[in-house]
Amino acid sequence: MPPATRPAVWRFADRDVVRTGSGRAWHRGLLRPRYWAVPGGDAPAELDDAAVRGLLAANPLTTFTPARPDAHQPLPGRVLDTPDALRLLDIRPAAGAVLHRSSLDRVGAFLGDTTGSPRHPVPGLRPADVRTSLQGTAQRHPAARITLDRTHGRIHARYAVAHTLHTHTYVLTTP
């Protein structure tokens, strides 16, 4: 996808990671909250969110990985636990979302995610797509927990299938 058409992350959260095409990884909140730094870097260089958006827009090989919610804590944000809450979900001023998925096994060991794997993040979801996807998750997995974390621009959905815990993170985006 050309850089001009890539959606921009609406809001970042500490523990997010951006990896450039050269392999350099910038971590948000590593040294100071709300600033990006490279672990073990020679110089203590820091970037702000605007500079990181520039990195993402400038190079199509630069990847964004959202922070995964702690599997042993409740999902952050307001719980969306009724069909009406999902049907009436309004994510404005965001114009869409990118879906990232991750999985843990029964002892909490990391099984995989959409970063660096054949299962790429699902880009370019419109608000209606997000609502439909969340409604489908709630119908297929009645015990699923779905939350809207407006502070960090994320919607989280978590459910278990057999001994695997699945977490879907919809990162809200702007055009």
Stockholm file with secondary structure:
# STOCKHOLM 1.0

chainA/1-175         MPPATRPAVWRFADRDVVRTGSGRAWHRGLLRPRYWAVPGGDAPAELDDAAVRGLLAANPLTTFTPARPDAHQPLPGRVLDTPDALRLLDIRPAAGAVLHRSSLDRVGAFLGDTTGSPRHPVPGLRPADVRTSLQGTAQRHPAARITLDRTHGRIHARYAVAHTLHTHTYVLTTP
#=GR chainA/1-175 SS CCGGGSCEESCCCTTCEEECTTSCEEEETSSSTTCEECTTCSSCCEECHHHHHHHHHHCTTCEEECCCCCTTSCCSSEECCSHHHHHTCCCTTCCEEEEEEEEECTTSCEEEESTTSSSCCEEEECHHHHHHHHHHHHHHCTTCEEEEETTTTEEEEEEEETTEEEEEEEEEEEC
#=GC SS_cons         CCGGGSCEESCCCTTCEEECTTSCEEEETSSSTTCEECTTCSSCCEECHHHHHHHHHHCTTCEEECCCCCTTSCCSSEECCSHHHHHTCCCTTCCEEEEEEEEECTTSCEEEESTTSSSCCEEEECHHHHHHHHHHHHHHCTTCEEEEETTTTEEEEEEEETTEEEEEEEEEEEC
//
